[in-house]
Each structure stands twice: as C-alpha cells, then as structure tokens.
C-alpha cells in the first residue's frame, strides 16, 4: 500500500496486490483504512478460492457472449447461427451495451417476460431463448467474471408445449397408398418405421444400412443453410449418433426400392438411397410440398414430415417400450426431452402397466384382471403383440 499520485486530494491511497495469476491489481481509496480493508478482503478471497477480478465484470453482455460464451459451446455451424440470431434479436437490444455485472435479478425476470409481451414468442421458444441467455451468465460465474448469475433465483419460462397428435397406423398407410411417386411412397414408409428426421432420411447412404444384421447407422444429415445451400453435416448432438434396429418390413422395403432404383455412384447424391433425378439432392421444402399434395390426395388433413417421427415414437410407446429406449431410438439428448414431448402418450400406456402388474402378482387361479403375461413377473421392455404394433404387422 502506497500513497497515490493524487495523494492529498480525492482518493489518496492506492491498494496494491497480486492476483492469483501473478498480475498486479491496483485500486484507489480515500483513506488508508479503506485501502487496507480492500487488500485484506482480496487476500482472503484468494485464500478461499472466491477471488474475482474487480475489472472482469466490466465487460459488456454482448462482448462476453460473442467472445467467450459462443466459442465455448460444443455446437455445429447451424446451431451457432441459431444461437447468435436469438441473442441479436432478443438479448443485445436490451442488454448488449450493459456491463455484465450490472444486470440485476429483477431485470432478469422482467426480461424473460418481455420475450412474450414484447417479442411475442410462444410455445417452447421463450424457454429456448432464455436458456441461451441464462447460459451466458452461468459461464460468467464459472469464469469468475461475476460472483452470481442474476437468473439464479429466477425460474425459467415454462415449456408451453402442445401435445403431439401423431398419425396412427391407418393414416400412415393411407398416405403411403396415396403417394403416386415411388420415391415419396418409400420415404414415407421408411420414416414411419425408423423415426428418422427429415435431414437424416434425405441424407441416408446405402453404406449405413447393414441388411444382414438389420441395423442402420444414423451419423449425418442433409441440411440447408442460407448462403451455403445444401450440404452434409454431422448431427446436432452426440446423442443423435445412433444405430437403429430395423424390422424385417423396412429392410424388405429398402431392398426392393434399391433394386428398382440403383444407388447413384456419381453426382451430388452419390451413395444416397433417395435422390431426385440425375442424383440431385432432395430439399426439405421439396418433401414438405410432396407430403402436402399426398395429404390432399388422400383426403386427410395437412401433416408435417416430422409427424412421421412422432408416429414412430407413438408405436414404440404403445408397444411398451420404456422412455430410455424411446430416447435412444429417437436420438434425443436426454430422456426429459422424450418425456416432455410424449408425456400424454406414456400416460395412455399406464393402464397396460397396471394390467401387467396385476397379471404378474395374481394368485393361482386368479386372472389379475387380464390374461397372464407369462413373463415370470418381469415387466417386458417391449410387448410386440399389443396395440398398434400388432396393427403394423398386419
């Protein structure tokens, strides 16, 4: 501690100490007692591991988000574009110029309400945007830029998800029958039997299908990005990388299609099972338009391609698969995503669970409310003879 150059007027004392990284830190104080108190406080914080650089929190929210938080995310290019777009539309206009240490919990709660009242976001989007911004402040705490996140005691926006109502087996068969182009007809059936995303079915390569073992490796997707056009990209999360077990029906459908339409060896779609004429790549809007026409021809209400993925999930759930199995088959990042999306479908399966338990614990001569399961008391992971699974095999 030494007198400052301004000794005798204003803040006359300079507190000087070394940061944990060895860099000297200084600050000015009006009295010697205040300067000593600051040194003691910072030395104690260094000992307990709670030390924060007093100047670190002066970085603006925008600069920390762009220079530190975004590069730290393990995401692919399209996700980075999505994250950046959300920050620029909903966070930076409100807080971008503010020092990150200046944001108060009351402001954090008010900002989350603005997502709905001002920006008119709905469904799951307010929660998603808030999750990105909350992540910025969470990393700032981890990096010791701020002592605590203003969101720490603030609940995230509720996940206002609309319950999915997937097409049943009968409707899917109607769509397949109404498709007068072999490509769309086969893609519809394969998607319904595998739950592939649009980009995954459009980017499906012959080399990823093992017809002998009846498995399919899902490890890439065909995507479109403004300014880049269509290209093959890795999956959005590590959980998306998965090996799917294939039933006999989908193996036969794929084999028959490939026999009718050999996989191209040259052109943009070389190696892909499904392509446009001259090995052209299939765009997401192209299959969306095709499905719209098929729905109209079948006399059914409009459907989105992603609803075929929901159909696949509903078949697994109705067949008795547990949430972890469904999560694995769909490539969800965590089981909570699966439970949130299909909670009502799992609820509909509760009565079957009761029946299974009744049958397993029934005394000799009792039916337990249903026929004996014959499983020796084990609740089966998959009940292939029940519900829509039986319909699918019909």
Phi, psi and omega in degrees: 000128183221156174297141180277172179295339181262022183302131180105349178209135180066223180281101191268345186243139181250120174273129184227128178206166180264133175289166179304333179273005178092351180284137180284135179241134180230154175206152183258142181221155185286327183233161178296322180297318179295319180296316178296320180298319179296317179298314180298320180297315182289324178294322178294320179295323178296321181293323183271354181081013182256014185291138175235140176290117182303334183270345186296320183291356180280349178296144181284158178302317182297314182294319180293319181297316184282320187272334185241307186291309184299314179296339182278351182277133179273078185225160178274171187304317182293324178292323178297321177297320179295313180300313183296319179298318180295318180296316183290331181276323191241341182254306185300323178299334182266317189234356188308321184274351185279146171295138186297332180285349186271350184283126183262156178305322179297324178288325179297315178295319180294322180297319180299325178290329179297331180302328180265313185286319183265312185267354174056041175280153182214177180065226181271354188292320177302320179294320181294313180297315179298324179297320178297311184291320177299326178294325177301312182287329177296318178292326178298325177290315180298321179278005179060038175272322175228152183286328183208148179282139177295345180269000189303317182257013182252124180290143177289155177304144181295147176277095183272079183264137175277131181300128180289142178236081186289156175294144177275180184299319180300315181293320179298319178295326177295319179295317180298317181294330182278346182282114183267001175250127186305320181302309183291322181299315181288319179297323177300311183291318180296319179296317180296333183264355182231339182073021180294146172288165180305311181295330181286318179290324179287338180254017183286124180258147178302323182295344182270355181255122177257099184291331181288313181272352181058056176226160178224125177271122177254106186222003178204169178213157177262121186234165176234134179227134181303129180092342181244340183076204180272139177203163179272135184223159175290166181288158188297322180228163177298329180294336180293334177288114186207160174246118183266135170284135182252137175279168185300324183299312183291326177297315180295320180297315180295315182298318181293322180294317181295327177293323179283327184229086180306143181293129181295145179255357179216165180095176182303325183262025180303128178089348181277145178285319183247122179218166170279173176306149181061034177060031178284152179283148180265121179278157180297321179293331180294313180286332177295317178294320179297317180294323178300317179292323180293317178301317180296317181294325181281353182073027181249163176292162182296142177229153174258152182303325182296339180289341173291328175293318176297324177300313179303315179297319182295326177294316179298316182294315179296332179279357176100007179294141180279163185304323181294323178293316179298317178303314182296318182293323182277342182077029176289150182295320179213162185291336179295326176299316179297315183293321179295318185288322188240025183305317183292331178287322175295323179298322180293339181272357184299321183296324177295323177299317179299319180296318179299315180294318178301316181293321183292327185256008181292142176288158178307130180094344178266151178264342181067019178090356180200171177292149180298138182283337180070023182256006179067028177092353180273129176285117185293145177288324180224129179250090191290347183262008187251156169053222186290343177296318177297322177298320184295328182274354182291000000 
